[in-house]
Amino acid sequence: MAMRAALRRLSVNLPLRPVQSVWAAHGSAARLFVRSDVTRALSCSPTLSTALKFTDKHEWVRIEGSVGTVGISNYAQEALGDVVYCGLPEVGQNLEQTEEFGALESVKAASELYSPLTGEVCEINSELVENPGLVNKDCYGEGWLIKMNIEKSEELDGLAGSFITHNAPHRHFLFPSAIFLPVGK
């Protein structure tokens, strides 16, 4: 009850509306409240697509049939800074889940890339050779890294199923205009 009263007082200054219930990192349900002027961007954004699955190392995979497109999360690209080099595997290389397959280098750090699934690399994003900054500009679109033929679809069950669930530990940085409240409080 006190939580609802606090929310009402806060909403006088910030018009908030519930967007989605999420499962918080600590294992309890929470409700996401976002300023109304941000809600449209969140609900329409492809970055929140349920088709994306995430690893704990901030890689994502988008499944289309038996092919998975792999990239890095927005959190990872922001932590890296301006990417200046992308080291990617050869087409035809077989990868095991969690195996290192390449690296990204930025002006301030370098980071290894790990395969989210077992499979064979069927395509690499050759545009990243000339323009590695695409990873920063559009990490969920044109900044994808590799495409792979998925060999073990059951491995998908072990990946985080949504952007909000995966990024729960980072939610205050990702959604500065949001408030997370426990459900039922």
N, C-alpha and C positions, 0 to 999 in steps of 0.2 A: 504494500500500500504506500509506504513512504517512497519507494522507488518511482511509482507512478506519479506521485505528487511532485517529486523532483523533476521528472521528465516534463510535466505540465509547465512548471516554472521555466525550465530551460527552453521549451518549445515556443514561449512567447518571443524570445529573441532569435531562435533558430527554428524555422518551420521544419519539423521532422515528420517522417512517416515510416512505418515499418516496411522493410523491403523483403526480408527473407529470414526464416529461422535457420540457424546454422548450428553445427555441433562443434563446440569450442574445444580447443586443444586439451583442456583439463578434464574433458569427458562429460560436461554438462551442456544442456541446450542453452542457446542464447538467441536473442532476437537482434537483428541489425536494423538500426534506425539511421536514416540518411537525410541530410537537408534536401528539401524538395527540389531545389535547383540542380542537385547532383544526381537525383534518382533516375532521371531519364537517361543520362549518360551511362550509369551503371547497368540499368536493365536492358539497354540496347547494345551494349558493348560485346563484341565477339570474344573479348578476353575472359568473359565469365561463362563461356560456352560449356555446357555439360559434356560436350564431345572431347574435351581435353582431360587427360589424366596426368598427374604430376608425380615426380619422384621426390624423395627427401633431399636430393642434391639440386633441386630446382630445374630439372629438365622436365619438359612436357612432351606428350605424344598425342596426336590427333589421329584417330582411326578412321580409315576409309576403306571398307572391305577388308582385305588382308594386308593392306599397306598402312604403315604408321609413319606420319610426318613428325619429326623430332625437332625441338627447339629449346630455348631456355626461357625461364619465367621473367616477368618484368622486374621482380625483386632482384634476380641474379644480374640482369643487365644493368640495373641501376647501381648495384654494389660494385660491379666491375668498372663502370665509367665508360668512356669512349673507347669502343673496340677498334683496334688498329690491325689485327691479324686473326684469321680463322684457319686453324689447322684441322682439316677434315680427312676422313678415311678414303680409301679407293673404293669405287663401285665394285661390287662383288665380294667385298670383305665380309666375313661372318663374324658376328658379335654375339657375345653372351650377355645376359642381363647383368648390369652393374659393371661391365668391362669398360675400361677407358678406351675411347675411340678418337679423341682429338683434343684440341685445346683452343681457348680464346685468350688473346693477349690484348690488354688495354694500356692506356698511358700510365695507369697506377697499379695494375696487378695482372696476373695470369691465372687461368683457371682450367682445370682438366674437364673434359666432357665425358659423361658416363652413359652407356646405353640403357634406356629404360626397359628394354625388352630383348629377348633373344631373336635373332634374325639376320638376314643378309642385306647389306646396303645395296639398294637398287638405283639410287640417285643422290647426288649431292647438290647443294645450292651453289652453283658455280659463280653466281653473281657476287657472292661474299668474297671471292678472291680479289675482285676489283673494288668492291664497295663493302668492306666489313662493317661499316657503320649502320647497315640495314638491320643488324641485330639490335642496335639501340633504337633505331627509328620505328621499327615494326616487328618486335620480337615474336608476336603471335601470327604474323602474316608473312610478308616478304622476307623477313629475317630468319626463316626456318633454316635448319642446318642440314639434315639428311632425311631421306625417305628409306624405309626398310620393309622388306617382306617379313611379316611376323610369323614365326615358327611355333611359338607356344602362347596361344591366346589366353590360357589360364593365368599367365603372369599379369594380365591386366587387373585381375582382382586384387592384387597387392598394391596397386597404385592409388593415390588419393583421387577421389572422383570429382572434385570440384575446385575451382579457383579459391573460393572463400575458405573451404575446409583446409586446403593445402597451406594457405597463407595465414591461418589463424594466429600463429605467433607474431606475425608482422602486420596484423590488421590495422593497428593504430597508425602505422606509417603509410599504409596503402590507402586508407580511408580517413584522412584527417578530419573530414566533415561528418564522421559517423560516430554513433554511440552504440556500444554493445551492452545489452542488459540481459540478465538471466531470465529465461522464460518462466512465467508463473509467479514472478515476484512483484 
